Every structure is written in structure tokens, then in C-alpha cells.
């Protein structure tokens, strides 16, 4: 399992997440919403991407057949999409 944390640059605030924004960021990867653990969950190819609210930000993890480079790229796309609703910005922490 590959895991990340997306955190707000402003550590005094929580990340605002919009489901449509997430879906838009993941559209180019062929992500389809699916059921399972996490606040948001998508199927991408043979893998599943889960996103859950955690106190310092969003925990993002991949289950199934994934490549590290693809995971990094997808998580960066998610973090960039969140800037629209989080003007102080975000950053990614690989776990």
C-alpha cells in the first residue's frame, strides 16, 4: 500500500474538499467512484484510491496494482486541485 498525507500550508486550518473538484482532478486518470473505506474512494485501473479526512489534512492511499510514479502524479494532481478552495496552498508528505 502506498500512502500520502496532503496538508494545508496554513497549519491552523483544515483542508476544504469538494467532491466535484476531486472528480475533476482524477478524470484524466479514468477514476470512477466506488464503495469502500475512506471518505472518498475511486477505482483507477486495477487499483483503488482512498481519501480520508485526518486531523493534519487528508490521508491518501492506494490499494492494488500501482506504480510509485503514477501514485505520486495522481496525489500531486489532487493537491493542486485543492488550492482552489484552500488559497494558502497544500503540500504532499509521502508516508
Protein Blocks (a to p, Z undefined) as FASTA:
>chain_A
ZZdddddfblmbccdddfklmmmmmmmnopacdededjbdcdehjbccdddddfklccdd
dedjddfklmmmmmmmmmmmmmmmmmnopadddZZ
